[in-house]
Amino acid sequence: SRNMSGESDYSKYDLGRLQAELEQEREMKEMLQVSVSDLRRTMNELQDRLHSVDGEENEWKTRYETQTELNGQLERQISLIHERLEDLRGNPMDRLASIRSYDDMTVVSDLFYCIGDRL
């Protein structure tokens, strides 16, 4: 298309300037692609770290739950031992039976085994 003076409307867009703008656009696109790539890599690293933290938290949660369960068992055993001590004070003839039931408490013997390992 031409204007009234007969010049091309495209004359203001000389080829050199268009090529320079195109090159700028290519550089910008390349820079954005590198940036996106870096962001993806960072995101993947953060996700990996998150999963490893989840694993550590699960390990600590499992340790906590195991320890809580063991504590509950120990508290029940302590209570049972206190009851048996009260019974022994009341009836000296029952001592042999108490010793036998005491030997039958595997959790208690396991407890003493564990305590022995720590001493």
Sequence and secondary structure as in RCSB ss.txt:
>XXXX:A:sequence
SRNMSGESDYSKYDLGRLQAELEQEREMKEMLQVSVSDLRRTMNELQDRLHSVDGEENEWKTRYETQTELNGQLE
RQISLIHERLEDLRGNPMDRLASIRSYDDMTVVSDLFYCIGDRL
>XXXX:A:secstr
 B TTS BGGGGS HHHHHHHHHHHHHHHHHHHHHHHHHHHHHHHHHHHHHHHHHHHHHHHHHHHHHHHHHHHHH
HHHHHHHHHHHHHHH GGGHHHHHHHHHH HHHHHHHHHHHHH 
